[in-house]
Structure formats: structure tokens, C-alpha cells
Amino acid sequence: MELSKYNACICEGTAEQIIIDLLLDNDKLIFSREELLEHEVLRCRSGKKFEEQYLRKGFTEQITVFRILDSRRENFKISKAYMPKVKVINVITAPEIEMLVIFNEGKYTDYKKSGKKPSEFCKADLKFSDVKNSDFVKKYFADVDVLIKAIHEYKRVSDVKINETTLADILK
């Protein structure tokens, strides 16, 4: 995957942001924190807001925007004037980022049988009531190798669509 001189990483939610921050802090992604706009993970989901806040600063080269989200249908609309300057890569974590916990716990088969959303399964069946809490995610994946193993298992088992990018694809 070819990166631009400038990169941005936008996360949909808190758990996604914590996971990306953990990977960045441990130098496990194909881009570094120093290569990111503002040197941090952004929480600007709207293409229009992203354009207003970041693109109007007069960048002369292309910007690659990594969007970490669980929806395959959420659009990132920017004006036509900026389209040639922005390459958007949607990194899909469908159905939810909490699947990483389920894979790490070895409970994928039980989850599939349950018919529950991943976050509901984590709360009810795995008794992780604070699975969406940033402190929980930080502590649970404090060992980044555990996180990376769960990411690879997630990709191996998941129904990844053709030309779809996953967290495993942006790991070094």
C-alpha cells in the first residue's frame, strides 16, 4: 500500500481510537504518529468538517486518509476541488471493533450462536460490562502482541469483501 507524504487517521469511536493509538505507540502500523496530520488520531467523521479543518491549509501533495469504522456504507464526502488531493482508505472493522475481544477470548463460535451484537455478547456472556470504556480497552490490550494476534484472527475468520481494507492490512 503506497502512502502519501501526508496521512490522516480518523476513528469512528473511542475503542477504535485506543486500538490505533496502541498500535501507533508500539510502531506496529504502516504509518507513524509523526506522519499524521496534527500527529494524532482524529475524531472528525464528516468529510466536510475534515475539509474545513485540515484541507484548507494549502497542502501541495496528496493526503491519504485512513478511516477506521465498522460501517461499509458511511460516505466521506469532500468537495470536488479536493478529490484529486485526497485518497480515502476505509479500514473496516465490521460488525464492531469488540470482535477483537471475542477473538482473543476464543469465543467466536459462541458469539455466532448467540445472535447478539458483539458489544452485547461481550457484556452479557463474557461479563465485560465496560467493553466500550477506554480504560478497559487500554488494559485489555496492554500487551500489543495480544491485540495483533486478535487482529490477524479477525481477518482470517471474517467475511472480508474484495478490495476491502482491514486492520491487519495496515499492520507492518
Summary of the structure (lengths in Angstrom):
residues: 172
radius of gyration: 16.5
end to end distance: 10.7
largest distance: 51.5
contacts: 491
relative contact order: 0.18
helix: 44%
strand: 15%
